[in-house]
């Protein structure tokens, strides 16, 4: 497994409230953890929420490493419980610290083991799979616009430019309890996985994401090109991209 990640403050915001993690887990070969979080809240609270969420999820996974030796359902439950635990920690901090009141964050994670990925997701950051020239979204936005599309109130093609596309309906840390989306997918050699915040997807359409990924010389270059593309479109938000690739022959260049 190879990976690269980049985050950028963008051209408008004064603080970068995005956080990401790329980590090879110890003790179990072929197991990796990738997380992207996009914080929200007044003062520095969004930054606090996203940092806490990434740290708490990663700590929970590391402390439950033996579960990764079990089957798919147990690993999916581990992902779910890690996000639920992080939600409780962020929520408690928000109500005990007046400067953090109302803070929250999106969180999208990939736990990769051998040729499988286990996804946990809350909010409107996204996870994509790029297989050859085809791009598939592996997560569903927890947003007002996504709900409007699902109900048939607006057409999917109208969602990209909808004035309320930033309104999210589910976030980590804003309520005491939460139910994350959890999925499992099989990977093929050469598949690319992109985890990104809405600073990218609100600026760059999926067709352009695929084109940029195809043009990049390596994973670091893909992250840099995606961020530059979002900044060309205005860079109105923080932008974070993590790109993962399943490689042949046990090739490992995770960073």
Secondary structure, DSSP 8 states (H G I E B T S, - for coil): -EEEEEEE--SS-SS--EEEEEEE-SSSTTEEEEEEEEEE-TTTHHHHHHHHHHHHHHHHHHHTGGGGGS-HHHHHHHHHHHHHHHHHHHHHHHHH-GGGTT-EE-EEEEEEETTEEEEEEESS-EEEEEETTEEEE-S---BHHHHHHHHTSS-HHHHTT-TTTT-BS--BTSSS----EEEEEE--TT-EEEEE-HHHHTTS-HHHHHHHHHH-SSHHHHHHHHHHHHHHTT--S-EEEEEEE--GGG--B--
